[in-house]
């Protein structure tokens, strides 16, 4: 079988239909996927299905009325192309631009009612190429911009979509300079075969990458879940220690300051006993949100167990660490009341210790911070105890160690 233009269009149609069927089956047989993954899979299935309908309609133009095949075939093809970026946006939990997705189809159907447009092959071809290029660029931008998890398959999908836009642009210029002015010219031009072969290759690559992207994202989700506390979403004990030790190991050749803050909710058992575990859980979730907000690059917040939390603050000066600890204490005192539906205004006590990588191991720094936490409890709770003397800029609830306690 020769790879002429007609054969390549049939091959592209088959790839799109097979992709739609396989992706739909994945959506049906994997009900335990995350919601974003399931939505993305379903939208991808629709995208390939609509594109397949469009390609099939265009390929049947010699069997059915040519004008109708061109008009409605391209309308379905554009709808499939437009749903591709929507599927990627759904995967990243971004706003799904359905209106933009259907806009090319609506514009196409509207323009086809204008004889000057529909009867001019060059105008129709330019519109088709513009839609291909814009949707490919759209997918590439979404993959590069929102791939916060640094998924390899998302990177390759972005690269493939970029290459797609490049050769689509190249073929648009080739069509212009070679004055391709009819479907007969399109099918007879040798550059068309190269163009359609590239379409076939990139379409096949996208099918593979879509499957791989969903699988990789789901695997990353389960791996993250294994390292996250289910209640607060913070790092669990194991992940906290692993991440902190990794940072310390990376700084072994060039010591840098770091601080550790141990936090404990005051009278938490009494809160649970008096107001129920649901209220206690909401209070812990509130503290988790506060600890996790505004963390700079490399900082780690974790729940070590029960009502005990820890923050690892790399490259943070003692003074800034004190100020952050105090902001957490003050904010929690305010927000815990709302979290408990006005039942209780909970407080926290904390112990802060500052050290230097390469001089003190993590375990010793945490033990020192934990000792200061117990001192904060003994001093009356609702305060932060640190080894750094307070000055006028440090709030009064930050209690320094006196000489006798430091000894």
N, C-alpha and C positions, 0 to 999 in steps of 0.2 A: 504494500500500500504506500503510494507516494505521499509525501507530506505537503500536499497542496493546501491552499487556503481553506477550501471547503472541508477537507479532512481534519485540519487543525481546529476549526470551529466545532466540529462534531466531538473531537477529543476534549476540548475545553468544556463543552456541555456535559459530557459524561463525567468529568472530574467534579463539576459543580453539583450534579445530581447525586453522585456517590458520596461526596462530602456532606451534603444536606442529610442524606439518609443515615450515615454513620454517626454524625454529630447528634442527630435527633435520638438515635438509639442510646447513645451515651447519656443524653439527658433523661431518658426514660428509665434506664437500668441503674442509675447512680443517684437515688433519692437523698442520700446523706451528704451530698456536696454542700458547701456553704451557699448561702442564698445568692451572693454575688456571682459565684461560679455557675450555678444553675441558670441564672438569668442570662449570663453571658453565653453559655452553651446554647440555650434556646434561641437567642437572637442570632447567633452565628448560623444555626440551622436554617432559620428563616432567610438570612442573607444569601446563603448559597442556593437555597431553593428558589428564591425570586430571580437570582442571577441565572440559574439553570433554565427557568421558564423563559427568561428573556433571550438567552442564547439559542434555545430550541426554536422559539418563534422566528428569530432572525434567519436561522438555517432552513426554515420551511417556507421561505418567501417565494420559491418557485412552485410550491404545491398549493399554497393558499394565496389570497390577494396580497400582492407585494406591499402595497401601501399600509395595509393593516398590520402585517407582520413587522414592518419597520417601526411603525408608530408604537404599537403596544409591546413589541419585543424590547425596544429600547427603554420604554417606561418601566417594565419589570426589571430590566438590567440595572437601571439607575436606582431603583428601590433596593435591590440587593446590595449595590455598592454603598448606598447611604447607610444601610444598617450595619455595615462593618465597623465604622467608628462608634456607633451606639453600643455594639457588643464589647468593644474594648473599654469604653467608658463605664459600662456596667461592671466589668471585671475589676476596675479600680475604684468602684463605688462613687463614681462621679455622676453629675447630672446627665441624664440621657437625652440627647438632643433629637428627639423624634421629628420635630418640625423641620429641622434642617435636613434630616435624612430623607424626607419625602419631597423636599423642595425641588431637587433636580427633575423628578418625575413630573411634578406639577408644571414646572417651567417648560419642559419638553412638550407635554400635551398641549399647553397653551400656544407655544410657538408653532407647533404643527398645524394649527388652524390658520396660520398666516401663509398664503401660497408662496410669497417671495422667499420665505425661509424653507418650507418643506420641499420646494422644487429645486432648491440649490444644494447639491450634494456637499459642497465645500463648507457651507454654513452648518449643515447637520453634523458633518464630521468634526468640525471645530468644537461644537457643543459637546459631542461625545468625548473627545479627548480632554476637554476642560473638566468634565465630571470625573473621568478616570484619574486625572492628575490631582485634583483637589481632594478627592476621598483618600487617595494613597498618602498624600501629604498629611492629611488629618489623622490617619491611623499612626503614621510615623511620629507626629508630634505628641499624641497621647501616650505612645509607648515610651518615648524618651523622657517626657515631662513627668509622668505619674508613676513611673516604675521605681517607687521608693524602696521596694523589697529587692531591687537589683536582680530581677529574674533574668537568667540568660536567654530564655526563649522570647521574652518580651523585647530584649535588645535586638535579637535576630529578626523578630517580626517587624520591628521598626526599620532595620536595615533593608529587609526585603521590600517593605513598602516604599522606602526611599528610592531604591533601584527601580521599582515599578514606576514611580513618578518620573524618574530620569529618562527611561526608554520611551515612556508615553510622550514626554516632551520632545524627545528626539524624533519620534515618528511623526509628530504633528508638524515639525519643520520639514521633514522629508516629504510629506504629503503636499506641503505648500510649494516647495521648490520643484517637485516633479509634476505638479499640476494634476494631481489625481482628482478628477472631476466627476466620477461616476462609480457605481458599484462594480462595473465591468473593469475599470481601471484598477480598482482596489484589489480585485481577485487576480488580476494578471500581473500586477507589480511584484517583482522579486522581493522587494523590501517588506512587503506585506507578510510573506511567509516567515521571515525572520521575526517580525513584530509579533505575529500570532504564536510562534514558537516560544517567545519570551513570555507572552501572556499565559501560555500553558504551563511553563516551568514555574512562574511565580505563583500561579493559582495552586499548583500542586504543593509548592513550598508552604504557602499560607495554610493549606489544610493540615499539613504535618505540624506546623508551628502552633496552630490553634489547639490541636490535641495536646501537644507538649506543654503549651503554656498553662492550660487548665490543670494538667497533672502536676506540673512543677509548683504552681501556686497552691494547690491543695496540699501537697507534701510540705511546703513551707508553712502552711497554716497549722498542720498537725505538729510539726516540729516546734513552732512557736508556742502552741498550746502546752506542750510538754515542759516548756521553760517559763510558763506564766502561771501566776496564782489565779485560780478560777474566779475568785470573788472580786478582786480588785483590779486584775489585769496587769499588775506589776510583775517584775521578775520574781520567781520563787526563790527559795533559799539556795538551791543548787546553782541556778542561773546567776544570781547575785554574786556568789563567790567566784564562779567561773569567769564572769565578765570583769570583775574587779581585779582578779589575779592576772588576767590577760593584759589589762592596761599596765599594771605594775611591772610585768615581765617586759613589756615593750619599752619601758622607761629605765631599764636596768643600767644602761650605759650612760644615762644623763638624768640624774635625780631631779624630780619635780615635786612640788608640794601637793599634798592632797589632804582631804578631811573626811572623816566618817561621822555620821550622825545616827545615833540610836534613839528611837522614839517608841513610847509606850502610852497607850490610852489610859488615863487615870480612871480608877474605879470601874473598869470595864465589866467585871463580873457582876457588880451591883446593878449596872445598867441592863445587862442581859436578864438578870433575875427579876428586876422591877418592871422592865418594859418589853421583854421578849427578845428572842434571838433575831427576829426580822428587823427590829430597830437597831440591834447591835450590828447586824450586817450592813445596814445602810450607813451607819456611822463609820464602819471600817472602809466601806466603798468611798465615802467622802474623803477620808484621810488619804486613801490611795490616789484619788484624783488630784488632791492638793499636792501630794509628794511628786506625782508624775508631771505636773504642769511646769512648763518653763525650764525643763532640764536642758542644760547646755550639752554640746556634743561630748560624748564620752561619759557623762554622768549617769549614774544607775540608781534607781529606786526599787526597793524590794520589800516584800513581806516575808519576814523570816519565820513567822509562825504566830498563830493566835492574834493578839493585838500588838505585836512587836514588829516595827518597821525599821528599815535602815536606808540611809542615803550615802552613796559613795560619790564624792565631789572631787574629781581630779583637776589639778592645776588651779585650785581655788585657794586664795589666801585665807588665813584664819579669820580675818575681819569680815570678809564677804561670806564666809561659811556661817559665822554667827548671825549676820543679818538675814541670811536665807532661813536659818533655823527659826529665828524669831518671827519671820513673816509666816512661816508654816504654822507656828503655834497660835498666832493671832487670828489667822484666817480660819483655822479649824475651830476655834472657840466660837466664831461667828456662824460658820456654815453648818456646824453639827446640830444647831437648834432647828434649822430648816430641814435637815436630813431626817431628823427624828419627829417631824411634824409638830414641833414645838414642845415635845415631851421632856427633852433634857438638853442642856448646854454642856457638852462634854469638853474636856481639856486634855492636853497631852503634857508629858514630861519628856525631856530629852537630855542626852549626854553627847557632847561634841568633843572630838579629839582631832588634832591636826598633826600630820607627820610628813615625812619625805620618802619618796620611793627610793629603794636601795638601802635605806637605813633601818626602817621598821617594817616588818611583815604585816600583812593585812590582819592576821589573827590577833596580833598584839594591839594594833590600833583599835580593832573592834572591842577587845577586852577592856581597853582603857575607856572607850566611849561608853561601854556598858556599865563600868564602875561609876562613871559620872551620872549615868541615868539613875542608878540606885541612889546616888547622893541627891539628885533632884527630887526623887520621891521622898527621901528623908527630910528634905528642907521644906516640904509642904506642897509639892507637886505644882503643876501648871507653870513650869519654868525650864530653862535650858541651863545646864551646868557645863562649863568649859574650862580648859586649862589656860585660856587667854584672859588677861585682866580686862575688864570692861572699861570703856572710856565714855566720854560724854555723848558720843554718837550711838552707843549701844543701849538698847532699851533696858529698863530697870529689871525686867524679868529674866535677863541673862545674868546668871549668878556665877562669878568667878570663884575659883578655888582659893582659899586663903593659904598662907604659908604652912600652917599646921596640917591642913587636909592634903596639900600637895606632897608633903613629906610622907 
